[in-house]
């Protein structure tokens, strides 16, 4: 399978007078590492006589990108530093990368992974970034449209992690699509001091989520590199209901949610598939959107990082494998409830006073024996219609960390259910698949 790049250009805001200057990054922005989050959206060709040609789709995508960058002007900027060396965004309108490519396969062939590692193919659909160069040299947004032999296409989007979280990336992509169709958008809010100004006068909690020892002090160092793979697993409505019933069987009317039930099941399956000893400590790591949790809530349109890394208290692997699923779901629920206004504000203060930047190696936090779980089930990206129909699938272009899982809607609109992308050591994949479906 081969993908040939035909064109690469820089797209700048079509309006010359977008705001300039430097944009303050919050403590949460700075916590995240110097890398891009990469997603892919797949669109199927239709027999409609109005279905646009490749040249027309390219023109629409490029022109609408230039228009949407007027409102999302920081996306066209570059990273920089102030006089004290603190990272910030320079709103200099230097532009975002837009590439056009062609693949020597059909869309169905690209999506036919047979349940194996989809990232081995998907990573071809978004160009890599050279992080060895100065951070002010590479764009904060890289986009790539790839056309397939059948007429279908893929839009790959890579956005820098310090610029936006998943919620904000979804806001941008949906706005780009709406702009392509001449629709109005919900204008983003760029003032990240709305987060920084919420800091408490002093730290009130311990915040193990920012403590390397709490995150992975219990890990056994690997002497040699390990092979990792990503598996794609569909979860039917019947399986979701069975899982919720199992988690609530001993729940004393606590009514654990699907997310809590699935998190508990995922944690258990990973511990067992990895063959962890009963006394091996393990941590479940997951992000929480703090926009609605702060008081008053942050604006839904805040374009920033407003995702807070959360830990379920460390437990022994033997406990997770052997205890009723409701007990493990209770651990997840307890951790979620603790992320309230006061805790988050204390966390912002902790990041500021301890000068925590570039994370505590977020990627390492997910690795064996830990688990990271990201739910993208409520993102509006599946409603991103650029004028030729809704995407049939979207998801991560690659998963860079062993132990990290993503939950998304399934690929086909004729199906109900969810899809799990799970990255593990290759030697653990088959047993994990077997255990996952033993509900």
VEXTOR-795822 format. One record per residue (C-alpha): x, y, z; residue in one letter. Coordinates in steps of 0.001 Angstrom, whole numbers, plus 500000, padded with zeros to 6 digits. Layout:
BEGIN
XYZA...
//
This chain:
BEGIN
500000500000500000X501441503316498893X500439506949499415X501966509521497059X501937513201498020X500973515401495067X500982518835496687X501926520482499984X501119524111500705X500764526491503620X497250527859504100X497009531185505938X493940533044507211X492292534728504233X491827537886506309X495005539904506808X494095541574510074X493662538568512377X494837539301515943X498590539161516391X500875539094519375X501519536342521875X498876534048523356X499260532962526977X499239529209527590X497669527922530794X499396525629533263X497384522723531864X498494523573528300X502131523496529388X501669520174531163X501253518392527847X504305517337525790X505656518717522543X503705516587520066X500652516579517809X497413514651518288X496531512958514996X493092511894513811X491691510613510520X488205510981509021X487035508723506178X484407509674503592X482796507296501125X482045508254497514X478409508247496475X476628507739493149X475098511204493466X475634513161490257X476489516188492422X479367514378494145X482347516710493671X485514515876491766X488876515576493501X489890519024492303X486627520502493592X486998518837497011X490585520063497271X489494523600496397X486649523533498953X488874522170501723X491673524637501089X489454527704500783X487359526854503838X490512526183505876X491722529700505090X488345531073506170X488021529112509421X491538530164510420X490198533700510793X488266532679513917X490798530014514935X493769532319514324X496120530735516934X496031527531514852X497899529402512099X500603530517514547X503759528951515931X505135528106519345X507482530641520876X508851531724524263X508632534871526340X511620536634527898X511580534151530806X511550531122528533X507885530299529121X506245528678526078X503493530664524377X501787530807520987X502924533468518536X499857534504516544X501813535344513398X499475533863510748X502302531822509207X499767529182508259X498819525521508503X500075522712506288X497659521350503682X498787518307501672X497077516391498880X497871512724498269X496682509677496354X496605506068497587X496956503001495368X494031501228497053X490312501587497654X488772502951500833X487486499479501728X491003498068501383X492341500794503663X489706500068506293X489961496271506038X492219495595508992X490773492192509884X490816493260513535X494588493783513357X496627496923513882X494872499781511979X497611502291512789X500009500456510456X497872501832507603X496374504967509123X499760506495509932X500301506893506165X497399509332506067X498976512125508121X502533513348507643X505106513020510435X506585516001512265X510309516485512820X510488517397516514X514259517666516428X514008521113514839X513200524294516723X509579524350517906X508996527688516182X509673526046512825X506794523604512487X503084524332512042X500643523771514885X498207522218512401X499023519735509660X496228518498507390X496289515981504565X493595514831502156X494157511400500600X492067510205497654X491396506506497083X490927504669493787X487208504164494492X486520507890494838X486479507900498628X488796510100500639X490413510611504031X491105513853505861X493990513616508310X494364516298510982X497306516741513344X497036519508515946X499670520357518535X498847519100521996X499598522425523687X497169524168521369X494039522096521899X492520519086523628X490197516590521949X487131518729522623X488757521725520936X490035519658517997X486473518430517433X485237522045517616X487781523062514986X487047520186512574X483283520659512862X483718524429512288X485926523763509261X483216521508507819X480452524023508531X482509526778506884X482966524585503806X479169524428503489X478710528162504097X477222527658507556X477825529781510645X480068528470513439X480324528798517208X483229531216517540X486054529900519742X487206531688522896X490997531964523132X491552533512526573X493360530743528459X493644532874531565X490066531748532173X491806528584533409X494935530101534966X492904532621536966X491026529784538705X494108528734540681X493747528580544469X496046530708546657X497818527526547791X497912523800547035X495207521941548944X495608518318547763X498467515885547063X497808515534543310X499315512116542555X498332512643538902X501338514969538597X503698512822540705X505973510529538649X506358508135541569X502595507735541968X502157507397538209X504769504765537488X507047504301540490X505651500767540746X506643499854537191X509343497300536561X511836498709534066X512013496929530712X515500495825529802X514690495573526094X512222497382523811X508908495625523277X506801495284520144X503397496964520440X500253496625518335X496810498195518230X493666496090518051X490248497297516857X487301495691518670X483599496312518084X481217496359521036X477579495615520213X474581497043522043X473927493590523489X477487493380524818X477236496873526311X474017495960528118X475503492689529377X478548494535530687X476435497108532516X474290494340534009X477402492540535225X478875495694536789X475592496485538528X474902492951539766X476470493751543168X476247497520543006X473604498108545709X471545500292543346X474477502547542516X473743502193538799X477225502321537290X477370503915533833X478528502201530670X481786504148530830X482449503037534405X481481499442533607X483619499307530483X486562500952532265X486457498312534985X486264495512532410X489130496990530380X491338497314533475X490635493704534471X491286492294530975X494574494195530627X495857492986534001X495029489380533145X496292489501529555X499604490955530703X500035488138533210X500678490534536096X501445489056539493X498724489463542124X500850491940544106X501759494130541099X500479497684541592X498487499114538697X496888502518538034X493956503406535765X494509506796534076X491819508755532240X491073512353531191X488171514418532502X486769517492530736X486827520248533367X484786522783531395X481504521833533117X483149520956536454X484548524342537418X482276526857539179X481238528834537291X481693526460534336X484161527328531611X482633528272528254X481976525256526053X483693527115523207X486969527640525113X489671526588522649X492388525254524905X493410522271526979X490694521821529582X491263518112530082X492474516981533485X494466513755533879X492805511609536548X493942508502538432X491929505746540020X493805504877543214X496522502288542712X495390498724543334X496991495304543216X496440493472539954X495070490501541880X492345492723543341X491307494042539927X491176490553538394X489346488814541250X487017491395542795X483436491828541498X483264494165538523X481096496521540583X483986497053543035X486310498125540218X483612500318538658X483287501932542088X486998502812542025X486475504596538698X483371506440539899X485120507599543069X488023509031541054X485633510868538711X483676512417541595X486861513732543206X487564515957540190X485477518908541335X485997522670541232X488244522865544290X490414519897543278X491038521226539760X491835524726541042X494316523212543495X495819521244540615X496362524407538591X498186525895541581X500271522717541906X501348522898538261X502241526569538671X504172526320541940X505971523073541068X506613524395537534X505504521127536010X505864521344532228X506119518754529468X504113516451531728X505417513647533888X505864511680530678X502165511233529999X502867508454527518X504835506500530125X501960506852532587X499813504519530485X502351501762530018X502414498311531606X501193497765534324X498995500883533999X496101501585531634X494962504819529976X491425505162528646X490097508017526477X486425508226525498X485615510125522297X482031508889522052X480440512334522364X482691514251519974X480759516000517156X483289514979514478X480915512399512999X478714515406512132X481528517036510129X479950517311506675X482151519244504232X479537519000501511X479908515402500345X478315513559503246X479152512597506804X482282510569507618X481750506818507904X484601506489510393X486974508602512391X489596507782514984X493222508130516047X495744507947513214X498061506127515586X498383505291519258X501869506094520478X501743504467523892X501378500889525034X498480500597527461X496399503392525907X492843502784524648X490316504954522780X486557504443522723X484630505737519683X481418505147517746X481572502171515370X482608502721511774X479330502097509951X476188504175510291X474151501015509743X475435499642513036X474868500567516645X477525500141519261X481031501312520011X484573500578518900X487669500156521045X491201500878519843X493593499225522323X497396499363522184X499278496618524027X502452494598523741X501960492383520705X502382489218522765X499357490179524907X496929491101522116X495302487715521407X494587486903525057X493231490412525598X490803489975522667X489618486651524083X489119488042527592X487430491211526372X484547489302524820X484097487006527837X481452489174529475X
//
